[in-house]
Every structure is written in C-alpha cells, then in structure tokens.
C-alpha cells in the first residue's frame, strides 16, 4: 500500500489517498471495518479513481454493465 504524502500535514483529515493492489477478479469493496484500537472500530468508505471497464451491477472490473455475466445469465434483465 502507498499513500499520498502531500495529503499528510500533521492534522487529521476525513480522507486519505492511498494506492493498493487489488484482485480484479473480486468485486470492489465499498467500505471496510478497521480496528483503531482494541476497543474502537470505524468504517472506512472507499472511492475509486481511474477505473476502466467497471461493472456497476456486480462491482467487478474487466467488463461493463452491458456484458455482465449476471445480466447475461439472467437473460438481459436490467437490475436498475
């Protein structure tokens, strides 16, 4: 994991830009629970930048909504 050092200036921010490796065969996560201390947990929401061929139906990379295996398997039914 890498993070943008220009975003860190000694203060607390509501966001942090990070760069991570992801398994493109798995759906992208929208949020994750992180333990801040032994008794405190927070939920972190993710926003993704510069995604190519992202499917909003199943959350996976590599195909668009029109070519989603879920849509094709269901006979072209719209999920919206």
Secondary structure as UniProt FT lines:
FT   STRAND          2..3
FT   HELIX           5..7
FT   STRAND          18..19
FT   TURN            24..25
FT   STRAND          31..35
FT   STRAND          41..45
FT   TURN            56..58
FT   HELIX           65..67
FT   HELIX           69..73
FT   TURN            74..75
//
